[in-house]
Amino acid sequence: MNHYEAINDVLVNLFNEILDLEERALITGEYKNISVNDMHIINAVGIREQKNMSTVARELNVTVGTLTIAVNNLVKKGYIQRMRSQEDRRVVLISLTEQGKKAYYHHKDFHEKMVLAVLKGLNVEETEALTKALTKLQAFFRSYQ
């Protein structure tokens, strides 16, 4: 198998394998009532400051309407809370509940383990080459949005 075929094989299979592994790793006992997409919404909401729906929708590259449906479900399940902005009462802000923060850290831990597993055993030059290659791949994907 030449380099082109090897890279093609890895890329084609890697995305599905990551999604499958992520689902098995994240959606465990405590989090069986939410999906990987829900985890990504929780991640986008984050733990720092409250965010408005437009900001989160932009980060996830979805419409506010699509996000609203998912957030409604996450509010019902106790992961996200809504509140009105003190500065402008028309603006609705969302943030994570304590349960949402636990899910956020659960997701973060999975990603940290994944990155550390990829970097394990790589020297500085290999790490730089991998970073450059993945950045180019990301640019390719973003050019199709």
C-alpha positions as CSV (number, residue, x, y, z in Angstrom):
1,M,0.0,0.0,0.0
2,N,1.5,3.4,-1.0
3,H,1.3,6.6,1.1
4,Y,-1.8,7.9,-0.7
5,E,-3.7,4.6,-0.2
6,A,-2.6,4.4,3.5
7,I,-3.7,8.0,4.2
8,N,-7.0,7.6,2.4
9,D,-7.7,4.4,4.4
10,V,-6.8,6.0,7.7
11,L,-8.9,9.1,7.0
12,V,-11.9,7.2,5.7
13,N,-12.0,4.9,8.7
14,L,-10.6,7.1,11.4
15,F,-13.7,9.5,11.5
16,N,-16.1,6.6,12.0
17,E,-13.9,4.9,14.5
18,I,-13.5,8.1,16.5
19,L,-17.3,8.7,16.5
20,D,-17.9,5.1,17.6
21,L,-15.3,5.1,20.3
22,E,-16.4,8.5,21.5
23,E,-20.0,7.3,21.8
24,R,-18.9,4.1,23.7
25,A,-16.5,6.1,26.0
26,L,-18.9,9.1,26.7
27,I,-22.3,7.6,26.8
28,T,-21.8,5.5,29.9
29,G,-24.1,4.7,32.8
30,E,-24.4,8.2,34.2
31,Y,-24.8,9.8,30.7
32,K,-26.9,7.2,28.9
33,N,-29.8,9.7,28.6
34,I,-27.8,12.0,26.2
35,S,-26.1,11.6,22.9
36,V,-22.6,12.5,21.6
37,N,-24.2,15.5,19.9
38,D,-25.5,16.5,23.3
39,M,-22.0,16.2,24.7
40,H,-20.7,18.5,21.9
41,I,-23.4,21.0,22.8
42,I,-22.4,20.8,26.4
43,N,-18.8,21.3,25.4
44,A,-19.7,24.4,23.3
45,V,-21.7,26.0,26.1
46,G,-18.6,25.5,28.3
47,I,-17.9,26.2,31.9
48,R,-16.7,29.7,31.8
49,E,-19.4,32.4,31.2
50,Q,-23.0,32.3,30.1
51,K,-23.5,32.3,26.3
52,N,-26.3,33.3,24.1
53,M,-27.8,30.8,21.7
54,S,-26.4,32.5,18.6
55,T,-22.8,32.2,19.9
56,V,-23.2,28.5,20.6
57,A,-25.0,27.9,17.3
58,R,-22.2,29.6,15.4
59,E,-19.6,27.6,17.2
60,L,-21.4,24.3,16.4
61,N,-22.2,25.5,12.8
62,V,-25.9,24.8,13.3
63,T,-29.0,27.1,13.1
64,V,-30.3,28.6,16.3
65,G,-33.6,26.7,15.7
66,T,-31.7,23.4,15.6
67,L,-29.8,24.3,18.7
68,T,-33.0,25.4,20.5
69,I,-34.5,21.9,20.1
70,A,-31.4,20.2,21.5
71,V,-31.1,22.7,24.3
72,N,-34.7,22.2,25.3
73,N,-34.0,18.5,25.7
74,L,-30.8,19.2,27.7
75,V,-32.7,21.7,30.0
76,K,-35.4,19.0,30.6
77,K,-32.6,16.5,31.5
78,G,-30.9,18.9,33.8
79,Y,-27.7,19.6,32.0
80,I,-28.3,23.2,30.8
81,Q,-30.1,26.1,32.4
82,R,-31.5,29.3,30.8
83,M,-31.7,32.8,32.3
84,R,-32.4,36.3,31.1
85,S,-29.5,38.7,30.6
86,Q,-29.4,41.4,33.3
87,E,-28.3,44.0,30.7
88,D,-31.0,43.1,28.1
89,R,-34.0,41.1,29.3
90,R,-34.7,40.1,25.7
91,V,-31.5,38.1,25.6
92,V,-31.6,34.5,26.9
93,L,-28.3,33.1,28.1
94,I,-27.5,29.5,28.7
95,S,-25.0,27.8,31.0
96,L,-24.3,24.4,32.4
97,T,-25.8,23.1,35.6
98,E,-23.7,21.1,38.0
99,Q,-24.7,17.9,36.2
100,G,-23.8,19.6,32.9
101,K,-20.4,20.6,34.3
102,K,-19.7,16.9,35.3
103,A,-20.6,15.9,31.7
104,Y,-18.3,18.6,30.3
105,Y,-15.4,17.3,32.4
106,H,-16.2,13.7,31.4
107,H,-16.0,14.7,27.7
108,K,-12.9,16.7,28.2
109,D,-11.2,13.8,29.9
110,F,-11.9,11.5,26.9
111,H,-10.4,14.1,24.5
112,E,-7.4,14.5,26.7
113,K,-6.8,10.7,26.8
114,M,-7.2,10.6,23.0
115,V,-4.7,13.4,22.3
116,L,-2.1,12.0,24.8
117,A,-2.4,8.6,23.1
118,V,-1.7,10.1,19.7
119,L,1.3,12.1,21.0
120,K,2.8,9.3,23.1
121,G,6.2,8.3,21.6
122,L,6.3,11.2,19.1
123,N,9.4,13.4,19.1
124,V,9.2,17.2,18.6
125,E,9.6,17.0,14.8
126,E,6.9,14.3,14.5
127,T,4.5,16.3,16.7
128,E,5.1,19.4,14.6
129,A,4.5,17.5,11.4
130,L,1.3,15.9,12.7
131,T,0.1,19.3,13.9
132,K,0.8,20.8,10.5
133,A,-0.9,17.9,8.6
134,L,-4.0,18.0,10.9
135,T,-4.2,21.8,10.5
136,K,-4.2,21.5,6.7
137,L,-6.9,18.8,7.0
138,Q,-9.0,21.1,9.2
139,A,-8.6,23.9,6.7
140,F,-9.8,21.6,3.9
141,F,-12.9,20.7,5.9
142,R,-13.6,24.4,6.8
143,S,-13.4,25.4,3.1
144,Y,-16.4,23.1,2.4
145,Q,-18.7,24.9,4.9
